[in-house]
Amino acid sequence: MGIGAEDYIDRMLVQKYQEEKVDNHDNTESMVDPSKMLEAMNDYAATLRNMVELRQRLNIACYAINARTARYQKSMGQR
C-alpha cells in the first residue's frame, strides 16, 4: 500500500487542499502549561518504568519459588 492519492477523486482533493493553510496554532493561546505537561509525562514514564521493573522482579521471584517447590514424577513410560 503506497502513500498518496490512488484514484481520481483523491487526486482532485489533494490538488484542492494542498495549498490550504490549516496550521493556525499561533492564533490561540494554549490552555495547558507546556512545562506542567512535560512534567506530567515524565512522571507517567517514570511510573511505567518502575512498574515494568517490579513486574520483572516479581516474575523472577515467582519462577524461583515455583522451581524450588516443583515435584517431578516419573511417567509410566520412563524407567
C-alpha positions, -999 to +999 in steps of 0.1 A: +000+000+000+015+033-011+012+067+003-008+093-016-039+095-038-048+064-056-079+073-076-092+104-095-113+118-066-084+115-042-060+133-066-085+161-071-089+165-033-052+166-028-048+193-056-076+213-040-063+212-004-025+211-009-022+249-007-047+254+022-031+266+054-046+248+084-017+253+109-031+282+129-018+274+163-001+307+166-035+325+168-047+308+200-032+305+235-026+271+249-048+261+278-021+238+292+012+249+305+039+231+284+063+226+314+035+211+335+025+188+306+061+176+302+064+171+339+033+150+340+045+130+310+079+124+328+061+113+359+040+089+340+070+074+321+089+070+354+059+052+370+056+029+340+094+021+341+091+013+378+061-009+372+079-028+345+109-033+367+087-045+396+069-069+373+102-084+361+114-088+397+081-105+406+083-128+377+119-138+387+108-144+423+077-165+413+098-185+389+123-193+416+096-202+441+079-225+415+112-241+406+121-247+443+087-263+451+082-283+420+079-321+424+087-342+394+072-377+389+083-403+365+057-412+339+047-448+332+067-450+300+100-440+317+122-462+339 
